[in-house]
Amino acid sequence: MIKISGIDHFVLTVKDIEATCAFYERVLGMVVVAFGPGNGRRALLFGNQRINLHQTGLEFEPNAEKTIPGSADFCLITETPLA
């Protein structure tokens, strides 16, 4: 049995990353950060939580099989190693 210990992050696929960052920062007070080795990835931070952003058609690997603007997925932290 796999033991889940928490949620690592959510991924939100969006049409426009800049507009999304501006909205979440202005309306919800989230902090926009860039991460990754120079690849322009963006995330929204609030408390200890993170929402990674993927732009439709330019998704980073790994990603959900079928993505459209507004779709989302989440990544879990497990105590059980997965093959």
mmCIF file of the N, C-alpha and C atoms, coordinates in Angstrom:
data_MODEL
# 
_entry.id   MODEL 
# 
loop_
_atom_site.group_PDB 
_atom_site.id 
_atom_site.type_symbol 
_atom_site.label_atom_id 
_atom_site.label_alt_id 
_atom_site.label_comp_id 
_atom_site.label_asym_id 
_atom_site.label_entity_id 
_atom_site.label_seq_id 
_atom_site.pdbx_PDB_ins_code 
_atom_site.Cartn_x 
_atom_site.Cartn_y 
_atom_site.Cartn_z 
_atom_site.occupancy 
_atom_site.B_iso_or_equiv 
_atom_site.pdbx_formal_charge 
_atom_site.auth_seq_id 
_atom_site.auth_comp_id 
_atom_site.auth_asym_id 
_atom_site.auth_atom_id 
_atom_site.pdbx_PDB_model_num 
ATOM 1   N N  . MET A 1 1  ? 0.850  -1.178 0.000   1.00 0.00 ? 1  MET A N  1 
ATOM 2   C CA . MET A 1 1  ? 0.000  0.000  0.000   1.00 0.00 ? 1  MET A CA 1 
ATOM 3   C C  . MET A 1 1  ? 0.891  1.235  0.000   1.00 0.00 ? 1  MET A C  1 
ATOM 4   N N  . ILE A 1 2  ? 0.551  2.198  -0.844  1.00 0.00 ? 2  ILE A N  1 
ATOM 5   C CA . ILE A 1 2  ? 1.284  3.462  -0.916  1.00 0.00 ? 2  ILE A CA 1 
ATOM 6   C C  . ILE A 1 2  ? 0.789  4.385  0.189   1.00 0.00 ? 2  ILE A C  1 
ATOM 7   N N  . LYS A 1 3  ? 1.733  5.009  0.893   1.00 0.00 ? 3  LYS A N  1 
ATOM 8   C CA . LYS A 1 3  ? 1.371  5.955  1.953   1.00 0.00 ? 3  LYS A CA 1 
ATOM 9   C C  . LYS A 1 3  ? 1.639  7.376  1.458   1.00 0.00 ? 3  LYS A C  1 
ATOM 10  N N  . ILE A 1 4  ? 0.557  8.162  1.354   1.00 0.00 ? 4  ILE A N  1 
ATOM 11  C CA . ILE A 1 4  ? 0.640  9.556  0.931   1.00 0.00 ? 4  ILE A CA 1 
ATOM 12  C C  . ILE A 1 4  ? 0.841  10.417 2.169   1.00 0.00 ? 4  ILE A C  1 
ATOM 13  N N  . SER A 1 5  ? 1.859  11.298 2.136   1.00 0.00 ? 5  SER A N  1 
ATOM 14  C CA . SER A 1 5  ? 2.107  12.146 3.300   1.00 0.00 ? 5  SER A CA 1 
ATOM 15  C C  . SER A 1 5  ? 1.737  13.612 3.060   1.00 0.00 ? 5  SER A C  1 
ATOM 16  N N  . GLY A 1 6  ? 1.464  13.986 1.816   1.00 0.00 ? 6  GLY A N  1 
ATOM 17  C CA . GLY A 1 6  ? 1.078  15.373 1.586   1.00 0.00 ? 6  GLY A CA 1 
ATOM 18  C C  . GLY A 1 6  ? 0.991  15.712 0.118   1.00 0.00 ? 6  GLY A C  1 
ATOM 19  N N  . ILE A 1 7  ? 0.637  16.946 -0.147  1.00 0.00 ? 7  ILE A N  1 
ATOM 20  C CA . ILE A 1 7  ? 0.602  17.476 -1.510  1.00 0.00 ? 7  ILE A CA 1 
ATOM 21  C C  . ILE A 1 7  ? 1.861  18.304 -1.709  1.00 0.00 ? 7  ILE A C  1 
ATOM 22  N N  . ASP A 1 8  ? 2.598  18.009 -2.765  1.00 0.00 ? 8  ASP A N  1 
ATOM 23  C CA . ASP A 1 8  ? 3.799  18.778 -3.065  1.00 0.00 ? 8  ASP A CA 1 
ATOM 24  C C  . ASP A 1 8  ? 3.428  20.105 -3.729  1.00 0.00 ? 8  ASP A C  1 
ATOM 25  N N  . HIS A 1 9  ? 2.652  20.019 -4.810  1.00 0.00 ? 9  HIS A N  1 
ATOM 26  C CA . HIS A 1 9  ? 2.225  21.230 -5.513  1.00 0.00 ? 9  HIS A CA 1 
ATOM 27  C C  . HIS A 1 9  ? 1.095  20.905 -6.479  1.00 0.00 ? 9  HIS A C  1 
ATOM 28  N N  . PHE A 1 10 ? 0.430  21.956 -6.923  1.00 0.00 ? 10 PHE A N  1 
ATOM 29  C CA . PHE A 1 10 ? -0.568 21.863 -7.975  1.00 0.00 ? 10 PHE A CA 1 
ATOM 30  C C  . PHE A 1 10 ? 0.031  22.426 -9.247  1.00 0.00 ? 10 PHE A C  1 
ATOM 31  N N  . VAL A 1 11 ? -0.459 21.984 -10.392 1.00 0.00 ? 11 VAL A N  1 
ATOM 32  C CA . VAL A 1 11 ? -0.077 22.549 -11.683 1.00 0.00 ? 11 VAL A CA 1 
ATOM 33  C C  . VAL A 1 11 ? -1.344 23.055 -12.345 1.00 0.00 ? 11 VAL A C  1 
ATOM 34  N N  . LEU A 1 12 ? -1.304 24.295 -12.784 1.00 0.00 ? 12 LEU A N  1 
ATOM 35  C CA . LEU A 1 12 ? -2.441 24.895 -13.465 1.00 0.00 ? 12 LEU A CA 1 
ATOM 36  C C  . LEU A 1 12 ? -2.003 25.250 -14.880 1.00 0.00 ? 12 LEU A C  1 
ATOM 37  N N  . THR A 1 13 ? -2.727 24.743 -15.872 1.00 0.00 ? 13 THR A N  1 
ATOM 38  C CA . THR A 1 13 ? -2.445 25.064 -17.273 1.00 0.00 ? 13 THR A CA 1 
ATOM 39  C C  . THR A 1 13 ? -3.259 26.292 -17.645 1.00 0.00 ? 13 THR A C  1 
ATOM 40  N N  . VAL A 1 14 ? -2.583 27.293 -18.181 1.00 0.00 ? 14 VAL A N  1 
ATOM 41  C CA . VAL A 1 14 ? -3.230 28.574 -18.469 1.00 0.00 ? 14 VAL A CA 1 
ATOM 42  C C  . VAL A 1 14 ? -2.919 29.035 -19.893 1.00 0.00 ? 14 VAL A C  1 
ATOM 43  N N  . LYS A 1 15 ? -3.755 29.924 -20.393 1.00 0.00 ? 15 LYS A N  1 
ATOM 44  C CA . LYS A 1 15 ? -3.565 30.491 -21.731 1.00 0.00 ? 15 LYS A CA 1 
ATOM 45  C C  . LYS A 1 15 ? -2.449 31.525 -21.741 1.00 0.00 ? 15 LYS A C  1 
ATOM 46  N N  . ASP A 1 16 ? -2.366 32.327 -20.663 1.00 0.00 ? 16 ASP A N  1 
ATOM 47  C CA . ASP A 1 16 ? -1.415 33.436 -20.605 1.00 0.00 ? 16 ASP A CA 1 
ATOM 48  C C  . ASP A 1 16 ? -0.802 33.483 -19.198 1.00 0.00 ? 16 ASP A C  1 
ATOM 49  N N  . ILE A 1 17 ? 0.458  33.116 -19.091 1.00 0.00 ? 17 ILE A N  1 
ATOM 50  C CA . ILE A 1 17 ? 1.110  33.058 -17.780 1.00 0.00 ? 17 ILE A CA 1 
ATOM 51  C C  . ILE A 1 17 ? 1.215  34.443 -17.150 1.00 0.00 ? 17 ILE A C  1 
ATOM 52  N N  . GLU A 1 18 ? 1.572  35.459 -17.924 1.00 0.00 ? 18 GLU A N  1 
ATOM 53  C CA . GLU A 1 18 ? 1.721  36.811 -17.366 1.00 0.00 ? 18 GLU A CA 1 
ATOM 54  C C  . GLU A 1 18 ? 0.397  37.326 -16.805 1.00 0.00 ? 18 GLU A C  1 
ATOM 55  N N  . ALA A 1 19 ? -0.697 37.159 -17.550 1.00 0.00 ? 19 ALA A N  1 
ATOM 56  C CA . ALA A 1 19 ? -2.009 37.611 -17.084 1.00 0.00 ? 19 ALA A CA 1 
ATOM 57  C C  . ALA A 1 19 ? -2.431 36.833 -15.838 1.00 0.00 ? 19 ALA A C  1 
ATOM 58  N N  . THR A 1 20 ? -2.142 35.535 -15.810 1.00 0.00 ? 20 THR A N  1 
ATOM 59  C CA . THR A 1 20 ? -2.479 34.701 -14.655 1.00 0.00 ? 20 THR A CA 1 
ATOM 60  C C  . THR A 1 20 ? -1.711 35.163 -13.424 1.00 0.00 ? 20 THR A C  1 
ATOM 61  N N  . CYS A 1 21 ? -0.406 35.393 -13.588 1.00 0.00 ? 21 CYS A N  1 
ATOM 62  C CA . CYS A 1 21 ? 0.411  35.864 -12.460 1.00 0.00 ? 21 CYS A CA 1 
ATOM 63  C C  . CYS A 1 21 ? -0.113 37.199 -11.942 1.00 0.00 ? 21 CYS A C  1 
ATOM 64  N N  . ALA A 1 22 ? -0.417 38.120 -12.841 1.00 0.00 ? 22 ALA A N  1 
ATOM 65  C CA . ALA A 1 22 ? -0.909 39.438 -12.432 1.00 0.00 ? 22 ALA A CA 1 
ATOM 66  C C  . ALA A 1 22 ? -2.209 39.317 -11.646 1.00 0.00 ? 22 ALA A C  1 
ATOM 67  N N  . PHE A 1 23 ? -3.128 38.464 -12.106 1.00 0.00 ? 23 PHE A N  1 
ATOM 68  C CA . PHE A 1 23 ? -4.408 38.286 -11.415 1.00 0.00 ? 23 PHE A CA 1 
ATOM 69  C C  . PHE A 1 23 ? -4.213 37.703 -10.017 1.00 0.00 ? 23 PHE A C  1 
ATOM 70  N N  . TYR A 1 24 ? -3.505 36.588 -9.903  1.00 0.00 ? 24 TYR A N  1 
ATOM 71  C CA . TYR A 1 24 ? -3.345 35.935 -8.603  1.00 0.00 ? 24 TYR A CA 1 
ATOM 72  C C  . TYR A 1 24 ? -2.554 36.812 -7.626  1.00 0.00 ? 24 TYR A C  1 
ATOM 73  N N  . GLU A 1 25 ? -1.618 37.582 -8.149  1.00 0.00 ? 25 GLU A N  1 
ATOM 74  C CA . GLU A 1 25 ? -0.841 38.471 -7.294  1.00 0.00 ? 25 GLU A CA 1 
ATOM 75  C C  . GLU A 1 25 ? -1.706 39.649 -6.819  1.00 0.00 ? 25 GLU A C  1 
ATOM 76  N N  . ARG A 1 26 ? -2.434 40.269 -7.733  1.00 0.00 ? 26 ARG A N  1 
ATOM 77  C CA . ARG A 1 26 ? -3.235 41.451 -7.406  1.00 0.00 ? 26 ARG A CA 1 
ATOM 78  C C  . ARG A 1 26 ? -4.461 41.108 -6.568  1.00 0.00 ? 26 ARG A C  1 
ATOM 79  N N  . VAL A 1 27 ? -5.192 40.073 -6.960  1.00 0.00 ? 27 VAL A N  1 
ATOM 80  C CA . VAL A 1 27 ? -6.477 39.778 -6.316  1.00 0.00 ? 27 VAL A CA 1 
ATOM 81  C C  . VAL A 1 27 ? -6.323 38.911 -5.068  1.00 0.00 ? 27 VAL A C  1 
ATOM 82  N N  . LEU A 1 28 ? -5.424 37.933 -5.104  1.00 0.00 ? 28 LEU A N  1 
ATOM 83  C CA . LEU A 1 28 ? -5.308 36.998 -3.985  1.00 0.00 ? 28 LEU A CA 1 
ATOM 84  C C  . LEU A 1 28 ? -4.029 37.169 -3.167  1.00 0.00 ? 28 LEU A C  1 
ATOM 85  N N  . GLY A 1 29 ? -3.162 38.103 -3.555  1.00 0.00 ? 29 GLY A N  1 
ATOM 86  C CA . GLY A 1 29 ? -1.954 38.378 -2.789  1.00 0.00 ? 29 GLY A CA 1 
ATOM 87  C C  . GLY A 1 29 ? -0.896 37.299 -2.862  1.00 0.00 ? 29 GLY A C  1 
ATOM 88  N N  . MET A 1 30 ? -0.961 36.435 -3.871  1.00 0.00 ? 30 MET A N  1 
ATOM 89  C CA . MET A 1 30 ? 0.056  35.386 -4.001  1.00 0.00 ? 30 MET A CA 1 
ATOM 90  C C  . MET A 1 30 ? 1.360  35.998 -4.500  1.00 0.00 ? 30 MET A C  1 
ATOM 91  N N  . VAL A 1 31 ? 2.462  35.326 -4.204  1.00 0.00 ? 31 VAL A N  1 
ATOM 92  C CA . VAL A 1 31 ? 3.783  35.777 -4.622  1.00 0.00 ? 31 VAL A CA 1 
ATOM 93  C C  . VAL A 1 31 ? 4.181  35.000 -5.868  1.00 0.00 ? 31 VAL A C  1 
ATOM 94  N N  . VAL A 1 32 ? 4.590  35.729 -6.908  1.00 0.00 ? 32 VAL A N  1 
ATOM 95  C CA . VAL A 1 32 ? 5.024  35.102 -8.154  1.00 0.00 ? 32 VAL A CA 1 
ATOM 96  C C  . VAL A 1 32 ? 6.528  34.892 -8.084  1.00 0.00 ? 32 VAL A C  1 
ATOM 97  N N  . VAL A 1 33 ? 6.983  33.658 -8.375  1.00 0.00 ? 33 VAL A N  1 
ATOM 98  C CA . VAL A 1 33 ? 8.417  33.349 -8.382  1.00 0.00 ? 33 VAL A CA 1 
ATOM 99  C C  . VAL A 1 33 ? 8.778  32.619 -9.675  1.00 0.00 ? 33 VAL A C  1 
ATOM 100 N N  . ALA A 1 34 ? 10.005 32.839 -10.115 1.00 0.00 ? 34 ALA A N  1 
ATOM 101 C CA . ALA A 1 34 ? 10.563 32.074 -11.229 1.00 0.00 ? 34 ALA A CA 1 
ATOM 102 C C  . ALA A 1 34 ? 11.391 30.955 -10.615 1.00 0.00 ? 34 ALA A C  1 
ATOM 103 N N  . PHE A 1 35 ? 11.403 29.791 -11.266 1.00 0.00 ? 35 PHE A N  1 
ATOM 104 C CA . PHE A 1 35 ? 12.219 28.690 -10.749 1.00 0.00 ? 35 PHE A CA 1 
ATOM 105 C C  . PHE A 1 35 ? 12.710 27.837 -11.902 1.00 0.00 ? 35 PHE A C  1 
ATOM 106 N N  . GLY A 1 36 ? 13.639 26.969 -11.616 1.00 0.00 ? 36 GLY A N  1 
ATOM 107 C CA . GLY A 1 36 ? 14.233 26.117 -12.636 1.00 0.00 ? 36 GLY A CA 1 
ATOM 108 C C  . GLY A 1 36 ? 15.454 26.791 -13.235 1.00 0.00 ? 36 GLY A C  1 
ATOM 109 N N  . PRO A 1 37 ? 16.272 26.011 -13.904 1.00 0.00 ? 37 PRO A N  1 
ATOM 110 C CA . PRO A 1 37 ? 17.529 26.530 -14.457 1.00 0.00 ? 37 PRO A CA 1 
ATOM 111 C C  . PRO A 1 37 ? 17.328 27.342 -15.743 1.00 0.00 ? 37 PRO A C  1 
ATOM 112 N N  . GLY A 1 38 ? 16.903 28.593 -15.599 1.00 0.00 ? 38 GLY A N  1 
ATOM 113 C CA . GLY A 1 38 ? 16.803 29.495 -16.736 1.00 0.00 ? 38 GLY A CA 1 
ATOM 114 C C  . GLY A 1 38 ? 15.753 29.151 -17.770 1.00 0.00 ? 38 GLY A C  1 
ATOM 115 N N  . ASN A 1 39 ? 14.734 28.395 -17.374 1.00 0.00 ? 39 ASN A N  1 
ATOM 116 C CA . ASN A 1 39 ? 13.738 27.979 -18.364 1.00 0.00 ? 39 ASN A CA 1 
ATOM 117 C C  . ASN A 1 39 ? 12.447 28.788 -18.289 1.00 0.00 ? 39 ASN A C  1 
ATOM 118 N N  . GLY A 1 40 ? 12.414 29.833 -17.471 1.00 0.00 ? 40 GLY A N  1 
ATOM 119 C CA . GLY A 1 40 ? 11.259 30.705 -17.419 1.00 0.00 ? 40 GLY A CA 1 
ATOM 120 C C  . GLY A 1 40 ? 10.039 30.155 -16.708 1.00 0.00 ? 40 GLY A C  1 
ATOM 121 N N  . ARG A 1 41 ? 10.206 29.092 -15.946 1.00 0.00 ? 41 ARG A N  1 
ATOM 122 C CA . ARG A 1 41 ? 9.048  28.545 -15.223 1.00 0.00 ? 41 ARG A CA 1 
ATOM 123 C C  . ARG A 1 41 ? 8.601  29.522 -14.151 1.00 0.00 ? 41 ARG A C  1 
ATOM 124 N N  . ARG A 1 42 ? 7.287  29.559 -13.915 1.00 0.00 ? 42 ARG A N  1 
ATOM 125 C CA . ARG A 1 42 ? 6.708  30.442 -12.907 1.00 0.00 ? 42 ARG A CA 1 
ATOM 126 C C  . ARG A 1 42 ? 5.835  29.650 -11.967 1.00 0.00 ? 42 ARG A C  1 
ATOM 127 N N  . ALA A 1 43 ? 5.762  30.129 -10.733 1.00 0.00 ? 43 ALA A N  1 
ATOM 128 C CA . ALA A 1 43 ? 4.901  29.515 -9.731  1.00 0.00 ? 43 ALA A CA 1 
ATOM 129 C C  . ALA A 1 43 ? 4.278  30.615 -8.887  1.00 0.00 ? 43 ALA A C  1 
ATOM 130 N N  . LEU A 1 44 ? 3.159  30.280 -8.276  1.00 0.00 ? 44 LEU A N  1 
ATOM 131 C CA . LEU A 1 44 ? 2.458  31.170 -7.357  1.00 0.00 ? 44 LEU A CA 1 
ATOM 132 C C  . LEU A 1 44 ? 2.594  30.582 -5.962  1.00 0.00 ? 44 LEU A C  1 
ATOM 133 N N  . LEU A 1 45 ? 3.058  31.384 -5.016  1.00 0.00 ? 45 LEU A N  1 
ATOM 134 C CA . LEU A 1 45 ? 3.249  30.909 -3.647  1.00 0.00 ? 45 LEU A CA 1 
ATOM 135 C C  . LEU A 1 45 ? 2.250  31.565 -2.721  1.00 0.00 ? 45 LEU A C  1 
ATOM 136 N N  . PHE A 1 46 ? 1.725  30.765 -1.785  1.00 0.00 ? 46 PHE A N  1 
ATOM 137 C CA . PHE A 1 46 ? 0.872  31.284 -0.722  1.00 0.00 ? 46 PHE A CA 1 
ATOM 138 C C  . PHE A 1 46 ? 1.050  30.357 0.462   1.00 0.00 ? 46 PHE A C  1 
ATOM 139 N N  . GLY A 1 47 ? 1.482  30.928 1.596   1.00 0.00 ? 47 GLY A N  1 
ATOM 140 C CA . GLY A 1 47 ? 1.802  30.094 2.753   1.00 0.00 ? 47 GLY A CA 1 
ATOM 141 C C  . GLY A 1 47 ? 2.889  29.101 2.379   1.00 0.00 ? 47 GLY A C  1 
ATOM 142 N N  . ASN A 1 48 ? 2.670  27.839 2.713   1.00 0.00 ? 48 ASN A N  1 
ATOM 143 C CA . ASN A 1 48 ? 3.624  26.778 2.361   1.00 0.00 ? 48 ASN A CA 1 
ATOM 144 C C  . ASN A 1 48 ? 3.236  26.074 1.071   1.00 0.00 ? 48 ASN A C  1 
ATOM 145 N N  . GLN A 1 49 ? 2.317  26.633 0.310   1.00 0.00 ? 49 GLN A N  1 
ATOM 146 C CA . GLN A 1 49 ? 1.792  25.967 -0.881  1.00 0.00 ? 49 GLN A CA 1 
ATOM 147 C C  . GLN A 1 49 ? 2.304  26.637 -2.154  1.00 0.00 ? 49 GLN A C  1 
ATOM 148 N N  . ARG A 1 50 ? 2.283  25.851 -3.235  1.00 0.00 ? 50 ARG A N  1 
ATOM 149 C CA . ARG A 1 50 ? 2.794  26.335 -4.514  1.00 0.00 ? 50 ARG A CA 1 
ATOM 150 C C  . ARG A 1 50 ? 1.895  25.848 -5.642  1.00 0.00 ? 50 ARG A C  1 
ATOM 151 N N  . ILE A 1 51 ? 1.604  26.741 -6.581  1.00 0.00 ? 51 ILE A N  1 
ATOM 152 C CA . ILE A 1 51 ? 0.914  26.383 -7.814  1.00 0.00 ? 51 ILE A CA 1 
ATOM 153 C C  . ILE A 1 51 ? 1.892  26.650 -8.955  1.00 0.00 ? 51 ILE A C  1 
ATOM 154 N N  . ASN A 1 52 ? 2.339  25.601 -9.630  1.00 0.00 ? 52 ASN A N  1 
ATOM 155 C CA . ASN A 1 52 ? 3.188  25.768 -10.805 1.00 0.00 ? 52 ASN A CA 1 
ATOM 156 C C  . ASN A 1 52 ? 2.308  26.080 -12.001 1.00 0.00 ? 52 ASN A C  1 
ATOM 157 N N  . LEU A 1 53 ? 2.800  26.916 -12.898 1.00 0.00 ? 53 LEU A N  1 
ATOM 158 C CA . LEU A 1 53 ? 2.029  27.295 -14.076 1.00 0.00 ? 53 LEU A CA 1 
ATOM 159 C C  . LEU A 1 53 ? 2.643  26.704 -15.333 1.00 0.00 ? 53 LEU A C  1 
ATOM 160 N N  . HIS A 1 54 ? 1.774  26.157 -16.186 1.00 0.00 ? 54 HIS A N  1 
ATOM 161 C CA . HIS A 1 54 ? 2.158  25.693 -17.516 1.00 0.00 ? 54 HIS A CA 1 
ATOM 162 C C  . HIS A 1 54 ? 1.338  26.487 -18.520 1.00 0.00 ? 54 HIS A C  1 
ATOM 163 N N  . GLN A 1 55 ? 1.972  26.929 -19.587 1.00 0.00 ? 55 GLN A N  1 
ATOM 164 C CA . GLN A 1 55 ? 1.217  27.610 -20.635 1.00 0.00 ? 55 GLN A CA 1 
ATOM 165 C C  . GLN A 1 55 ? 0.748  26.573 -21.644 1.00 0.00 ? 55 GLN A C  1 
ATOM 166 N N  . THR A 1 56 ? -0.505 26.678 -22.057 1.00 0.00 ? 56 THR A N  1 
ATOM 167 C CA . THR A 1 56 ? -1.075 25.739 -23.022 1.00 0.00 ? 56 THR A CA 1 
ATOM 168 C C  . THR A 1 56 ? -0.183 25.647 -24.257 1.00 0.00 ? 56 THR A C  1 
ATOM 169 N N  . GLY A 1 57 ? 0.152  24.421 -24.629 1.00 0.00 ? 57 GLY A N  1 
ATOM 170 C CA . GLY A 1 57 ? 0.996  24.180 -25.797 1.00 0.00 ? 57 GLY A CA 1 
ATOM 171 C C  . GLY A 1 57 ? 2.478  24.215 -25.508 1.00 0.00 ? 57 GLY A C  1 
ATOM 172 N N  . LEU A 1 58 ? 2.868  24.696 -24.327 1.00 0.00 ? 58 LEU A N  1 
ATOM 173 C CA . LEU A 1 58 ? 4.283  24.776 -23.940 1.00 0.00 ? 58 LEU A CA 1 
ATOM 174 C C  . LEU A 1 58 ? 4.504  24.107 -22.585 1.00 0.00 ? 58 LEU A C  1 
ATOM 175 N N  . GLU A 1 59 ? 3.753  23.059 -22.306 1.00 0.00 ? 59 GLU A N  1 
ATOM 176 C CA . GLU A 1 59 ? 3.815  22.399 -21.003 1.00 0.00 ? 59 GLU A CA 1 
ATOM 177 C C  . GLU A 1 59 ? 5.193  21.791 -20.763 1.00 0.00 ? 59 GLU A C  1 
ATOM 178 N N  . PHE A 1 60 ? 5.615  21.814 -19.505 1.00 0.00 ? 60 PHE A N  1 
ATOM 179 C CA . PHE A 1 60 ? 6.861  21.175 -19.101 1.00 0.00 ? 60 PHE A CA 1 
ATOM 180 C C  . PHE A 1 60 ? 6.587  19.716 -18.785 1.00 0.00 ? 60 PHE A C  1 
ATOM 181 N N  . GLU A 1 61 ? 7.589  18.864 -18.940 1.00 0.00 ? 61 GLU A N  1 
ATOM 182 C CA . GLU A 1 61 ? 7.472  17.448 -18.589 1.00 0.00 ? 61 GLU A CA 1 
ATOM 183 C C  . GLU A 1 61 ? 7.820  17.273 -17.118 1.00 0.00 ? 61 GLU A C  1 
ATOM 184 N N  . PRO A 1 62 ? 7.184  16.404 -16.406 1.00 0.00 ? 62 PRO A N  1 
ATOM 185 C CA . PRO A 1 62 ? 6.003  15.655 -16.843 1.00 0.00 ? 62 PRO A CA 1 
ATOM 186 C C  . PRO A 1 62 ? 4.768  16.545 -16.782 1.00 0.00 ? 62 PRO A C  1 
ATOM 187 N N  . ASN A 1 63 ? 3.769  16.178 -17.556 1.00 0.00 ? 63 ASN A N  1 
ATOM 188 C CA . ASN A 1 63 ? 2.526  16.936 -17.549 1.00 0.00 ? 63 ASN A CA 1 
ATOM 189 C C  . ASN A 1 63 ? 1.359  15.991 -17.795 1.00 0.00 ? 63 ASN A C  1 
ATOM 190 N N  . ALA A 1 64 ? 0.163  16.496 -17.548 1.00 0.00 ? 64 ALA A N  1 
ATOM 191 C CA . ALA A 1 64 ? -1.039 15.696 -17.771 1.00 0.00 ? 64 ALA A CA 1 
ATOM 192 C C  . ALA A 1 64 ? -1.143 15.363 -19.263 1.00 0.00 ? 64 ALA A C  1 
ATOM 193 N N  . GLU A 1 65 ? -1.789 14.251 -19.567 1.00 0.00 ? 65 GLU A N  1 
ATOM 194 C CA . GLU A 1 65 ? -1.879 13.796 -20.952 1.00 0.00 ? 65 GLU A CA 1 
ATOM 195 C C  . GLU A 1 65 ? -2.658 14.763 -21.840 1.00 0.00 ? 65 GLU A C  1 
ATOM 196 N N  . LYS A 1 66 ? -3.784 15.250 -21.358 1.00 0.00 ? 66 LYS A N  1 
ATOM 197 C CA . LYS A 1 66 ? -4.607 16.179 -22.140 1.00 0.00 ? 66 LYS A CA 1 
ATOM 198 C C  . LYS A 1 66 ? -4.802 17.453 -21.337 1.00 0.00 ? 66 LYS A C  1 
ATOM 199 N N  . THR A 1 67 ? -4.195 18.531 -21.819 1.00 0.00 ? 67 THR A N  1 
ATOM 200 C CA . THR A 1 67 ? -4.295 19.792 -21.099 1.00 0.00 ? 67 THR A CA 1 
ATOM 201 C C  . THR A 1 67 ? -5.014 20.833 -21.952 1.00 0.00 ? 67 THR A C  1 
ATOM 202 N N  . ILE A 1 68 ? -5.811 21.641 -21.281 1.00 0.00 ? 68 ILE A N  1 
ATOM 203 C CA . ILE A 1 68 ? -6.469 22.784 -21.892 1.00 0.00 ? 68 ILE A CA 1 
ATOM 204 C C  . ILE A 1 68 ? -6.419 23.906 -20.864 1.00 0.00 ? 68 ILE A C  1 
ATOM 205 N N  . PRO A 1 69 ? -6.557 25.171 -21.288 1.00 0.00 ? 69 PRO A N  1 
ATOM 206 C CA . PRO A 1 69 ? -6.554 26.241 -20.294 1.00 0.00 ? 69 PRO A CA 1 
ATOM 207 C C  . PRO A 1 69 ? -7.601 25.977 -19.215 1.00 0.00 ? 69 PRO A C  1 
ATOM 208 N N  . GLY A 1 70 ? -7.170 26.101 -17.979 1.00 0.00 ? 70 GLY A N  1 
ATOM 209 C CA . GLY A 1 70 ? -8.056 25.860 -16.844 1.00 0.00 ? 70 GLY A CA 1 
ATOM 210 C C  . GLY A 1 70 ? -7.937 24.460 -16.263 1.00 0.00 ? 70 GLY A C  1 
ATOM 211 N N  . SER A 1 71 ? -7.253 23.559 -16.980 1.00 0.00 ? 71 SER A N  1 
ATOM 212 C CA . SER A 1 71 ? -7.087 22.212 -16.426 1.00 0.00 ? 71 SER A CA 1 
ATOM 213 C C  . SER A 1 71 ? -5.979 22.241 -15.375 1.00 0.00 ? 71 SER A C  1 
ATOM 214 N N  . ALA A 1 72 ? -5.999 21.258 -14.493 1.00 0.00 ? 72 ALA A N  1 
ATOM 215 C CA . ALA A 1 72 ? -5.027 21.223 -13.409 1.00 0.00 ? 72 ALA A CA 1 
ATOM 216 C C  . ALA A 1 72 ? -4.681 19.787 -13.055 1.00 0.00 ? 72 ALA A C  1 
ATOM 217 N N  . ASP A 1 73 ? -3.534 19.614 -12.435 1.00 0.00 ? 73 ASP A N  1 
ATOM 218 C CA . ASP A 1 73 ? -3.166 18.329 -11.856 1.00 0.00 ? 73 ASP A CA 1 
ATOM 219 C C  . ASP A 1 73 ? -2.402 18.623 -10.577 1.00 0.00 ? 73 ASP A C  1 
ATOM 220 N N  . PHE A 1 74 ? -2.159 17.606 -9.785  1.00 0.00 ? 74 PHE A N  1 
ATOM 221 C CA . PHE A 1 74 ? -1.427 17.821 -8.545  1.00 0.00 ? 74 PHE A CA 1 
ATOM 222 C C  . PHE A 1 74 ? -0.434 16.699 -8.327  1.00 0.00 ? 74 PHE A C  1 
ATOM 223 N N  . CYS A 1 75 ? 0.634  17.028 -7.619  1.00 0.00 ? 75 CYS A N  1 
ATOM 224 C CA . CYS A 1 75 ? 1.715  16.087 -7.340  1.00 0.00 ? 75 CYS A CA 1 
ATOM 225 C C  . CYS A 1 75 ? 1.745  15.811 -5.842  1.00 0.00 ? 75 CYS A C  1 
ATOM 226 N N  . LEU A 1 76 ? 1.779  14.532 -5.512  1.00 0.00 ? 76 LEU A N  1 
ATOM 227 C CA . LEU A 1 76 ? 1.743  14.094 -4.114  1.00 0.00 ? 76 LEU A CA 1 
ATOM 228 C C  . LEU A 1 76 ? 3.120  13.710 -3.612  1.00 0.00 ? 76 LEU A C  1 
ATOM 229 N N  . ILE A 1 77 ? 3.311  13.808 -2.316  1.00 0.00 ? 77 ILE A N  1 
ATOM 230 C CA . ILE A 1 77 ? 4.514  13.323 -1.643  1.00 0.00 ? 77 ILE A CA 1 
ATOM 231 C C  . ILE A 1 77 ? 4.156  11.981 -1.025  1.00 0.00 ? 77 ILE A C  1 
ATOM 232 N N  . THR A 1 78 ? 4.967  10.980 -1.311  1.00 0.00 ? 78 THR A N  1 
ATOM 233 C CA . THR A 1 78 ? 4.701  9.651  -0.754  1.00 0.00 ? 78 THR A CA 1 
ATOM 234 C C  . THR A 1 78 ? 5.840  9.236  0.180   1.00 0.00 ? 78 THR A C  1 
ATOM 235 N N  . GLU A 1 79 ? 5.501  8.426  1.149   1.00 0.00 ? 79 GLU A N  1 
ATOM 236 C CA . GLU A 1 79 ? 6.522  7.840  2.002   1.00 0.00 ? 79 GLU A CA 1 
ATOM 237 C C  . GLU A 1 79 ? 7.005  6.531  1.401   1.00 0.00 ? 79 GLU A C  1 
ATOM 238 N N  . THR A 1 80 ? 6.242  6.021  0.443   1.00 0.00 ? 80 THR A N  1 
ATOM 239 C CA . THR A 1 80 ? 6.574  4.770  -0.236  1.00 0.00 ? 80 THR A CA 1 
ATOM 240 C C  . THR A 1 80 ? 7.284  5.086  -1.549  1.00 0.00 ? 80 THR A C  1 
ATOM 241 N N  . PRO A 1 81 ? 8.492  4.573  -1.784  1.00 0.00 ? 81 PRO A N  1 
ATOM 242 C CA . PRO A 1 81 ? 9.152  4.802  -3.068  1.00 0.00 ? 81 PRO A CA 1 
ATOM 243 C C  . PRO A 1 81 ? 8.314  4.208  -4.205  1.00 0.00 ? 81 PRO A C  1 
ATOM 244 N N  . LEU A 1 82 ? 8.238  4.927  -5.316  1.00 0.00 ? 82 LEU A N  1 
ATOM 245 C CA . LEU A 1 82 ? 7.506  4.457  -6.476  1.00 0.00 ? 82 LEU A CA 1 
ATOM 246 C C  . LEU A 1 82 ? 8.477  4.084  -7.586  1.00 0.00 ? 82 LEU A C  1 
ATOM 247 N N  . ALA A 1 83 ? 8.204  3.007  -8.262  1.00 0.00 ? 83 ALA A N  1 
ATOM 248 C CA . ALA A 1 83 ? 9.077  2.571  -9.365  1.00 0.00 ? 83 ALA A CA 1 
ATOM 249 C C  . ALA A 1 83 ? 8.859  3.445  -10.574 1.00 0.00 ? 83 ALA A C  1 
# 
